[in-house]
Amino acid sequence: MGNCLTVGPNEALVVSGGCCGSDTKTYAVGGWAWAWWLISDTQRITLEIMTLQPRCEDVETAEGVAITVTGVAQVKVMTEQDLLAVACEQFLGKSVMEIKAVVLQTLEGHLRSILGTLTVEQIYQDRDQFAKLVREVAAPDVGRMGIEILSFTIKDVYDKLDYLSSLGKTQTAAVQRDADIGVAEAERDAGIREAECRKEMMDVKFQADTKMADSKRELELQKASFNQEVNTKKAEAQLAYELQAAKEQQKIRLEEIEIQVVQRKKEITIEEKEIDRTDKELIATVKRPAEAEAYKMQQLAEGHKMKKVLIAQAEAEKIRKIGEAEALSIEAVGKAEAEKMRLKAEAYQQYGEAAKTALVLEALPKIASKVAAPLAKTNEIVILSGEGSRVTGEVTRLLAELPVSVNALTGVDLSKIPLLQQMSSTQA
């Protein structure tokens, strides 16, 4: 027998071994696999993303400048069947930290080798290209381990000799110088152009003032003529507007009245429907529940009444049955006692003295127990006698007096019983 093992999407399950020395391996990602007891081995390898931080300290570039570079890489085990098998062959049984350590050393080695082929300016100014180059170079090696590089970025670049800061200061000074020269030239050109513009502005302004005066006079004349015509048109338009407004207002009022009539009709219809709805609601919420409650109470009363009647009938039947049983029992007991007495009487009549004697003998043990009852409370009885045969004589005397006592009590002569006669003859 075996087990059915399951695995999540973030792990790969490897089942090896099997019957008849099989070397077949089963890989399951986010599914299940069967493993035989004792002859199958199951192991798991993580498929989650692993974050690495490769760091190369004091690595000399192509110009001999020692710099320190820190990167961030995201890697994971590939899930393709062949590559997963390679990864399992390389890392199965290792912890995540051990896998990270192997991949980290590989990335740091490629990062260190690429730093030696580039200048500081290429590394610092184009970090994306530098990171892309590292990915392209390192991907085949880690791929042969079954590991995939998802991303690789340069986190920080610095040096201990302030080379990078000096390079930045030089570029900053050159940019500042070019900016100052550009500002000075722009201010000079702006001053010359401003003076020329002022002269042209004054000439144009004089000509414009002359033309403006002429235009103003003609404008005033035209404005007077236009105002007269405009006022006439305004008056006509105002009258036409007021007339049209009155007509429109009348139409609006008529439409409002029609709207009010329609609204009133709708309100009447709504009120009628509301009355019908209220009636139905009262019937549903008051009348029907009341009728149902009355019917329920009626049925419950009838049920209680029937229950009491049935209970009373059952009690009466019970009492009757008990009475009949007791009567039959008493009758049977009486008949049995009568039959017993009849049989005793017949036996006594048939056997006569022998029957009386048997009754007496049956009663003797009871009589003896009653007589000896006080002696039961005595712990010890001591008979004082100087002679050893005196005890025997006392017992013999009691037996000899027993028939006389029984005859006095019952009228039965026990001395006629053969056993007692034999005992008396032996005594004599």
C-alpha positions in Angstrom: 0.0 0.0 0.0 1.0 3.6 -0.1 -0.1 7.2 0.4 -1.6 9.9 -1.9 0.5 13.0 -1.3 -0.6 16.5 -2.3 1.5 19.7 -2.9 0.6 23.4 -3.3 1.5 25.6 -6.3 4.5 27.0 -4.4 6.3 23.6 -4.1 7.3 20.7 -6.2 6.9 17.1 -5.0 9.5 14.5 -6.2 8.7 10.8 -5.8 11.5 8.4 -6.6 11.9 4.7 -6.3 9.2 2.1 -6.7 8.5 -1.6 -7.5 11.1 -3.8 -9.2 13.9 -1.3 -8.7 12.4 1.3 -10.9 14.4 4.5 -11.3 11.5 6.6 -12.6 10.9 9.9 -10.9 7.5 11.7 -10.6 7.4 15.5 -10.4 4.2 17.1 -9.2 3.6 20.9 -9.0 0.3 22.0 -7.5 -1.2 18.5 -7.7 -0.8 15.0 -6.2 1.3 11.9 -6.6 1.2 8.3 -5.3 4.1 7.0 -3.1 4.5 3.3 -2.1 5.4 2.5 1.5 9.0 1.5 2.3 10.1 1.5 -1.4 9.3 5.1 -2.4 11.1 8.3 -1.3 9.3 11.7 -1.3 11.1 15.1 -1.2 9.9 18.7 -1.7 11.6 21.7 -3.2 10.3 25.3 -3.0 9.2 27.2 -6.0 8.8 30.5 -4.2 10.7 33.6 -5.3 14.1 34.0 -3.5 15.5 37.5 -3.1 19.3 37.8 -3.3 21.5 40.8 -2.7 24.8 40.3 -4.5 27.5 42.6 -3.3 31.0 43.2 -4.8 33.3 45.3 -2.7 36.4 47.2 -4.0 36.3 45.7 -7.5 38.6 47.5 -10.0 37.0 48.7 -13.2 38.6 49.0 -16.6 40.2 52.2 -15.5 41.5 50.7 -12.2 39.1 52.5 -9.9 37.9 50.4 -7.0 34.2 50.6 -6.5 31.5 48.7 -4.5 28.3 47.6 -6.3 25.2 46.3 -4.6 22.3 44.7 -6.5 19.0 43.0 -5.9 18.0 39.8 -7.8 14.8 37.9 -7.8 15.2 34.2 -8.7 13.2 31.0 -8.5 13.3 27.3 -9.5 11.9 26.7 -13.0 8.9 24.5 -13.4 9.5 23.0 -16.8 9.9 19.2 -16.5 13.5 19.0 -17.8 14.7 22.1 -15.9 12.8 21.1 -12.7 14.6 17.7 -12.9 18.0 19.5 -13.2 17.1 21.8 -10.2 16.1 18.8 -8.1 19.3 17.0 -9.0 21.3 20.1 -7.9 19.4 21.3 -4.9 17.0 18.5 -3.6 17.6 18.0 0.1 19.2 21.5 0.5 17.5 24.3 2.5 16.5 27.6 1.0 19.5 29.3 2.5 21.9 26.9 0.9 20.2 27.3 -2.5 20.4 31.1 -2.1 24.1 30.8 -1.2 24.9 28.9 -4.4 23.0 31.2 -6.7 24.4 34.3 -4.9 28.0 33.2 -5.4 27.3 32.7 -9.1 25.8 36.1 -9.5 28.5 37.8 -7.6 31.2 36.1 -9.7 29.6 37.3 -13.0 29.0 40.8 -11.5 32.7 41.0 -10.5 33.8 39.9 -14.0 31.6 42.4 -15.8 32.7 45.3 -13.5 36.3 44.7 -14.7 35.3 45.4 -18.4 33.4 48.7 -17.9 34.4 52.2 -16.9 33.0 54.0 -13.9 31.1 56.4 -16.1 29.4 53.5 -18.0 28.5 51.8 -14.7 27.2 54.9 -12.9 25.4 56.7 -15.8 23.7 53.6 -17.4 22.7 51.3 -14.6 19.9 49.6 -16.5 22.2 48.6 -19.3 24.7 47.3 -16.7 22.0 45.3 -15.0 20.8 43.9 -18.3 24.3 42.8 -19.2 24.6 41.0 -15.8 21.3 39.2 -16.4 22.3 38.1 -20.0 25.7 36.8 -18.8 24.5 35.0 -15.6 21.3 33.6 -17.0 22.9 30.6 -18.9 24.9 29.5 -15.9 22.1 29.6 -13.4 19.7 28.2 -16.0 21.9 25.1 -16.1 21.1 24.7 -12.4 17.4 25.0 -13.1 17.2 28.5 -11.7 15.5 31.4 -13.5 16.5 35.1 -13.0 13.3 37.0 -12.8 14.8 40.4 -12.3 18.2 42.0 -11.5 18.7 45.7 -10.7 21.6 47.8 -9.4 20.8 49.1 -5.9 23.9 51.2 -5.1 27.3 52.2 -6.6 29.9 54.0 -4.5 33.6 54.1 -3.8 35.9 55.0 -0.9 38.0 57.5 -2.8 35.1 59.9 -3.7 35.8 59.4 -7.4 32.1 59.4 -8.2 31.4 62.5 -6.2 34.4 64.3 -7.9 33.1 63.2 -11.3 29.7 64.7 -10.4 31.2 67.9 -9.2 33.2 68.4 -12.5 30.1 67.9 -14.5 28.1 70.1 -12.3 30.7 72.9 -12.6 30.7 72.6 -16.4 27.0 72.8 -16.5 26.9 75.8 -14.2 29.5 77.6 -16.3 27.6 77.0 -19.6 24.4 78.2 -17.8 26.1 81.5 -16.6 27.4 82.2 -20.1 24.0 81.6 -21.7 22.4 83.9 -19.2 24.8 86.7 -19.9 24.4 86.4 -23.7 20.7 86.3 -23.3 20.6 89.4 -21.2 22.8 91.3 -23.7 20.7 90.4 -26.7 17.6 91.2 -24.7 18.9 94.8 -23.9 19.7 95.5 -27.6 16.4 94.2 -28.7 14.5 96.1 -26.0 16.0 99.5 -27.2 15.1 98.8 -30.8 11.6 97.8 -29.8 11.2 101.0 -27.8 12.2 103.2 -30.8 9.8 101.3 -33.1 7.2 101.5 -30.4 7.4 105.4 -30.2 7.1 105.8 -34.0 4.2 103.5 -34.2 2.6 105.2 -31.2 2.8 108.6 -32.8 1.2 107.4 -36.0 -1.3 105.4 -34.1 -2.3 108.5 -32.0 -3.0 110.5 -35.2 -5.0 107.9 -36.8 -6.8 107.3 -33.5 -8.0 110.9 -33.3 -9.4 110.7 -36.8 -11.0 107.5 -36.2 -12.4 108.7 -32.9 -14.2 111.6 -34.6 -15.7 109.4 -37.3 -16.6 106.9 -34.6 -18.6 109.5 -32.6 -20.6 110.5 -35.7 -21.3 106.9 -36.5 -22.2 106.1 -32.9 -24.8 108.9 -32.9 -26.4 107.6 -36.1 -26.3 104.1 -34.9 -27.7 105.0 -31.5 -30.8 106.6 -33.0 -31.4 103.6 -35.2 -30.7 101.2 -32.4 -33.1 102.9 -30.0 -35.8 102.8 -32.7 -35.2 99.1 -33.2 -35.0 98.5 -29.5 -38.4 100.1 -28.9 -40.0 98.0 -31.7 -38.3 94.9 -30.4 -39.4 95.6 -26.8 -43.0 96.0 -27.9 -42.9 92.8 -30.0 -41.1 91.0 -27.1 -43.8 92.0 -24.6 -46.6 91.0 -26.9 -44.9 87.6 -27.7 -44.2 87.2 -24.0 -47.8 87.7 -23.1 -48.9 85.1 -25.7 -46.3 82.6 -24.4 -47.3 83.3 -20.8 -50.9 82.5 -21.7 -49.9 79.3 -23.4 -47.8 78.3 -20.4 -50.7 79.0 -18.1 -53.0 76.8 -20.2 -50.5 74.0 -20.2 -50.0 74.3 -16.5 -53.8 74.0 -16.0 -53.8 70.9 -18.2 -50.9 69.5 -16.2 -52.7 70.2 -12.9 -55.8 68.4 -14.3 -53.8 65.4 -15.3 -52.0 65.4 -12.0 -55.3 65.6 -10.1 -56.7 62.7 -12.1 -53.6 60.6 -11.3 -53.9 61.6 -7.6 -57.6 60.5 -7.6 -56.6 57.2 -9.3 -53.7 56.7 -6.8 -56.1 57.4 -3.9 -58.6 54.9 -5.2 -55.9 52.3 -5.5 -54.6 53.2 -2.0 -58.2 52.7 -0.6 -58.4 49.3 -2.3 -54.9 48.4 -1.1 -55.9 49.5 2.5 -59.0 47.4 2.4 -57.1 44.3 1.2 -54.4 45.0 3.8 -57.0 45.2 6.6 -58.6 41.9 5.3 -55.2 40.2 5.1 -53.7 41.6 8.4 -56.9 41.8 10.6 -59.9 39.9 9.3 -58.1 36.8 8.0 -55.8 36.4 11.1 -58.9 36.9 13.4 -60.8 34.2 11.5 -57.8 31.9 11.6 -57.4 32.5 15.3 -61.1 31.9 16.0 -60.9 28.7 14.0 -57.7 27.7 15.8 -59.3 28.3 19.3 -62.4 26.3 18.2 -60.3 23.4 17.1 -58.2 23.5 20.2 -61.4 23.6 22.4 -62.8 20.6 20.6 -59.4 18.8 20.8 -59.3 19.5 24.6 -62.9 18.3 25.0 -62.3 15.1 23.1 -59.0 14.5 25.0 -60.8 14.8 28.4 -63.7 12.5 27.2 -61.2 9.9 26.0 -59.2 10.2 29.2 -62.3 9.8 31.3 -63.4 6.8 29.2 -60.0 5.2 29.5 -59.9 5.7 33.3 -63.4 4.2 33.6 -62.3 1.2 31.5 -59.2 0.9 33.6 -61.1 0.9 36.9 -63.6 -1.6 35.5 -60.8 -4.0 34.3 -59.0 -3.7 37.6 -62.3 -4.5 39.5 -63.0 -7.5 37.3 -59.4 -8.7 37.8 -59.6 -8.3 41.5 -63.0 -10.0 41.7 -61.7 -13.0 39.6 -58.6 -13.1 41.8 -60.6 -13.2 45.0 -63.0 -15.7 43.5 -60.1 -18.0 42.5 -58.4 -17.6 45.9 -61.7 -18.4 47.7 -62.3 -21.4 45.5 -58.8 -22.7 46.1 -59.1 -22.2 49.9 -62.5 -23.9 49.9 -61.1 -26.8 47.9 -58.1 -27.0 50.3 -60.4 -27.1 53.3 -62.6 -29.7 51.7 -59.6 -31.9 50.9 -58.3 -31.5 54.5 -61.6 -32.4 55.9 -61.8 -35.5 53.8 -58.3 -36.4 54.8 -59.0 -35.9 58.5 -62.3 -37.9 58.2 -60.4 -40.7 56.4 -57.4 -41.0 58.6 -58.9 -39.9 61.9 -56.4 -40.0 64.8 -53.5 -40.4 62.4 -54.3 -37.1 60.7 -54.6 -35.3 64.1 -51.3 -36.8 65.1 -49.7 -35.5 61.9 -51.0 -32.0 62.5 -49.7 -32.1 66.1 -46.3 -33.2 64.9 -46.3 -30.5 62.3 -47.1 -27.9 64.9 -44.6 -29.2 67.5 -41.6 -27.4 66.0 -43.5 -24.1 66.0 -44.5 -24.6 69.5 -41.0 -25.5 70.5 -39.6 -22.4 68.8 -42.0 -20.2 70.6 -41.2 -21.8 74.0 -37.5 -21.6 73.4 -37.6 -18.0 72.1 -36.6 -16.5 75.5 -33.6 -18.9 75.6 -32.3 -17.6 72.2 -31.2 -14.5 74.1 -29.1 -16.6 76.5 -25.4 -16.8 75.7 -24.6 -19.9 77.8 -26.5 -22.5 79.9 -24.7 -24.3 82.7 -26.2 -27.5 84.4 -24.8 -28.0 87.8 -24.6 -31.7 88.7 -22.0 -33.8 90.5 -22.8 -36.8 88.4 -22.0 -37.3 84.7 -25.2 -39.4 84.0 -27.4 -36.7 85.6 -27.6 -34.7 82.3 -28.7 -37.8 80.4 -31.4 -38.5 83.0 -32.8 -34.9 82.7 -33.1 -35.2 78.9 -34.8 -38.6 79.3 -37.2 -37.2 81.8 -38.1 -34.3 79.5 -38.9 -36.7 76.7 -41.0 -38.9 79.0 -43.1 -35.9 80.1 -43.5 -34.6 76.5 -46.5 -36.9 75.5 -48.4 -35.9 78.7 -47.9 -32.2 78.0 -49.0 -32.6 74.3 -52.1 -34.7 75.4 -53.0 -32.0 77.9 -52.8 -29.3 75.2 -54.2 -31.0 72.1 -56.0 -34.2 73.4 -53.7 -36.3 71.2 -51.9 -39.2 72.9 -48.4 -39.4 71.5 -47.6 -42.5 73.6 -49.4 -44.5 71.0 -47.0 -43.6 68.3 -44.7 -46.6 67.6 -41.5 -44.6 67.7 -42.2 -43.1 71.1 -43.3 -46.5 72.4 -40.0 -47.9 71.4 -38.1 -45.0 73.1 -40.2 -45.6 76.3 -39.5 -49.3 76.3 -35.8 -48.7 75.8 -35.8 -46.3 78.7 -37.5 -48.9 80.9 
